[in-house]
Amino acid sequence: MDPGFAAAHNDLHNLVPAVGAIEAARSDHAWGELRAGQRLGDCAMRFDPILRRVQPPEAVRGDIARTLLYMRDTYGVRLSRQDEQLYRAWSEADPPDAPEIERNRRIRRVQGKGNRYVEDDRRF
């Protein structure tokens, strides 16, 4: 396995609990915003299998955005300009809350590196 891939894959900032059925439905679809879309049960996440796009619930959009921006900065994950703009907007609309800040603090303690998009109010 490529060492760079392994580091990104195992980075605790990139690992979050997920419901198996929802993660399977999300598959490798891109994050984005949808006007309509399917829902899986009571989950607030929307899926569009034709556009291959997934819209997360408002309460976690910032969390997802900050993770993706961190992965771009840390591992060179490529994001389009449109995705960067979307993730910045999500991050500003859904700022870090106490659980996300505490999670980041614990990851920093274990891993030695925090997510600056969670830690710094001047993130951008």
Secondary structure as UniProt FT lines:
FT   HELIX           3..10
FT   HELIX           12..14
FT   HELIX           20..26
FT   TURN            27..28
FT   STRAND          30..31
FT   STRAND          38..39
FT   TURN            41..42
FT   STRAND          46..48
FT   TURN            49..52
FT   STRAND          53..55
FT   HELIX           58..75
FT   HELIX           81..93
FT   HELIX           98..111
FT   HELIX           116..119
FT   TURN            121..122
//
